[in-house]
Amino acid sequence: MADASDDTRDARAVRFDAVGMRYGRGPEVLSDLSFQLPSGSFHFLTGPSGAGKSSLLRLIYLAERQSRGLITLFGRDTAMLERTALPDIRRRIGVVFQDFRLLNHLTVFENVALPLRVAGQARASYADDVNELLTWVGLGDRIEAYPPTLSGGEQQRAAIARAVISKPDLLIADEPTGNVDPAMARRILRLLAELNKLGTTVLVASHDIALVRSLDAPILELADGRLISGGRRAA
């Protein structure tokens, strides 16, 4: 996690001002989005399939660029970021993808530890933390397994562990409980809530209304690429 003295820190981890996005020359898939995620906040992102949730998340983790409007991450205008600055920004963001994106040639342990290894940490400094986290998400007996041998739910839990192990400044989770049973879904949500208490800004995209209502957190609701409700709490 970035040091508090970092001059790129801002009271808002994420800010969108009149943002629009289209793929190629097609119609806008996101239109006039304006919202902010204060640093250290926890939000849900909801909406029907096709509403634009995944596209919005792709903008936040810099996989896509907006067609118009202003996006700032940690106080920095993403449109003005030079290519050399992107790795530093991305290291501050943990992402749980719907398709997991585990590396098949690495064990579960190695996949989860990858962000720490890329950051230059020695295995001895993180091995206990990785093992403890994997045990917590129910993968303590699968540490040396390879992703192709895991079930969908096990892959999902490994992907979540990888996203949170480095305690990022911002965590984005796209349907993080979509492949697990209700008990494990609640456990994962508790993990994300605990990470949030440590200072991480968390944004969870989910269509699971019961899950959303289980935590008293503000909701951003999308429909047809537009924000129809921003910041309300679940009824």
GIVEN-V119800 format. One record per residue. RES is the residue in one letter. SS is DSSP state (H for helix, E for strand, - for the rest). PHI is phi in degrees with one decimal (none if undefined). BURIAL is + if it has 9 or more other ideal C-beta (glycine too) atoms within 8 Angstrom, else -. Layout:
# GIVEN-V119800
res:ss:phi:burial
RES:SS:PHI:BURIAL
RES:SS:PHI:BURIAL
This chain:
# GIVEN-V119800
res:ss:phi:burial
M:-:none:+
A:-:-64.5:+
D:-:-67.9:-
A:-:-63.6:-
S:-:-81.6:-
D:-:-58.7:-
D:-:-74.0:-
T:-:-92.1:-
R:-:-70.5:+
D:-:-147.4:+
A:-:-64.9:-
R:E:-119.4:+
A:E:-69.4:+
V:E:-134.8:+
R:E:-140.8:+
F:E:-114.7:+
D:E:-127.0:-
A:E:50.3:+
V:E:-84.6:+
G:E:-127.2:+
M:E:-146.5:+
R:E:-138.5:+
Y:-:-98.4:-
G:-:61.2:-
R:-:-101.8:-
G:-:-74.3:-
P:-:-68.6:-
E:E:-64.6:+
V:E:-95.5:+
L:E:-133.6:+
S:E:-138.6:-
D:E:52.9:+
L:E:-85.1:+
S:E:-135.8:+
F:E:-166.0:+
Q:E:-143.3:-
L:E:-113.8:+
P:E:-60.1:+
S:-:-57.4:+
G:-:84.9:-
S:-:-89.9:+
F:E:-128.9:+
H:E:-131.3:+
F:E:-101.5:+
L:E:-120.2:+
T:E:-125.7:+
G:-:147.1:+
P:-:-67.6:-
S:-:-56.7:-
G:-:87.8:-
A:-:-72.3:+
G:-:114.0:+
K:H:-60.1:+
S:H:-65.2:+
S:H:-64.7:+
L:H:-61.4:+
L:H:-63.4:+
R:H:-61.7:+
L:H:-65.5:+
I:H:-67.5:+
Y:-:-93.8:+
L:-:67.0:+
A:-:-82.3:-
E:-:-136.8:-
R:-:-111.4:-
Q:-:-69.1:+
S:-:-83.9:-
R:E:-158.4:-
G:E:88.2:+
L:E:-117.3:+
I:E:-123.3:+
T:E:-120.3:+
L:E:-120.3:+
F:-:53.0:+
G:-:83.3:-
R:E:-112.3:+
D:E:-68.9:-
T:H:-65.7:+
A:H:-70.4:-
M:H:-100.3:-
L:-:-70.7:+
E:-:-78.7:-
R:H:-55.8:-
T:H:-68.6:-
A:H:-87.4:+
L:H:-62.3:+
P:H:-58.1:-
D:H:-64.5:-
I:H:-66.9:+
R:H:-65.4:+
R:H:-67.7:+
R:-:-87.8:+
I:E:-119.1:+
G:E:-99.0:+
V:E:-130.1:+
V:E:-106.2:+
F:-:-87.9:-
Q:-:-63.6:-
D:-:-97.2:-
F:-:69.0:+
R:-:59.3:-
L:-:-76.0:+
L:-:-91.4:+
N:-:-65.7:-
H:-:-88.6:-
L:-:-110.2:+
T:E:-69.4:+
V:H:-56.9:+
F:H:-57.0:+
E:H:-66.2:+
N:H:-63.6:+
V:H:-66.5:+
A:H:-79.0:+
L:H:-55.1:+
P:H:-59.3:+
L:H:-73.4:+
R:H:-64.0:+
V:H:-62.8:-
A:-:-75.8:-
G:-:94.1:-
Q:-:-79.8:-
A:-:-79.9:-
R:H:-54.8:-
A:H:-61.0:-
S:H:-81.8:-
Y:H:-125.1:+
A:H:-57.4:+
D:H:-63.6:-
D:H:-64.0:-
V:H:-64.7:+
N:H:-61.9:+
E:H:-65.1:-
L:H:-65.3:+
L:H:-64.4:+
T:H:-64.1:+
W:H:-63.6:-
V:-:-90.9:+
G:-:82.2:-
L:-:-117.9:+
G:-:-61.1:-
D:-:-97.3:-
R:-:-122.6:+
I:-:-58.5:+
E:-:-95.1:-
A:-:-77.7:+
Y:E:-104.5:+
P:H:-48.6:+
P:H:-61.6:-
T:H:-91.6:-
L:-:-93.1:+
S:-:-74.0:-
G:H:-60.3:-
G:H:-65.8:+
E:H:-67.9:+
Q:H:-62.1:+
Q:H:-60.3:+
R:H:-66.8:+
A:H:-64.7:+
A:H:-64.7:+
I:H:-65.9:+
A:H:-59.3:+
R:H:-61.7:+
A:H:-69.8:+
V:H:-100.5:+
I:-:-59.6:+
S:-:-90.8:+
K:-:49.9:-
P:-:-67.2:+
D:-:-69.4:+
L:E:-135.8:+
L:E:-118.8:+
I:E:-115.4:+
A:E:-126.2:+
D:E:-98.3:+
E:-:50.9:+
P:-:-68.3:+
T:-:-114.5:+
G:-:-69.5:-
N:-:-120.8:-
V:-:-126.2:+
D:-:-76.2:-
P:H:-55.9:-
A:H:-65.2:-
M:H:-68.6:+
A:H:-59.8:+
R:H:-65.1:+
R:H:-66.5:+
I:H:-63.6:+
L:H:-62.6:+
R:H:-63.2:-
L:H:-60.7:+
L:H:-66.1:+
A:H:-66.2:+
E:H:-66.2:-
L:H:-61.2:+
N:H:-60.7:+
K:H:-63.3:-
L:-:-82.1:-
G:-:116.8:-
T:-:-75.9:+
T:E:-76.8:+
V:E:-123.4:+
L:E:-128.0:+
V:E:-113.3:+
A:E:-88.4:+
S:-:-156.4:+
H:-:-101.0:-
D:-:-83.5:+
I:H:-63.2:-
A:H:-62.1:-
L:H:-64.8:+
V:H:-60.3:+
R:H:-74.8:-
S:-:-76.7:-
L:-:-129.3:+
D:-:-79.6:-
A:-:-136.6:+
P:E:-64.1:+
I:E:-123.6:+
L:E:-101.8:+
E:E:-115.5:+
L:E:-106.3:+
A:E:-150.3:+
D:-:52.8:-
G:-:78.5:+
R:E:-121.8:+
L:E:-82.9:+
I:E:-98.7:-
S:E:-154.5:-
G:E:-129.0:+
G:E:95.9:-
R:E:-75.0:-
R:E:-102.0:-
A:-:-62.0:+
A:-:-77.7:-
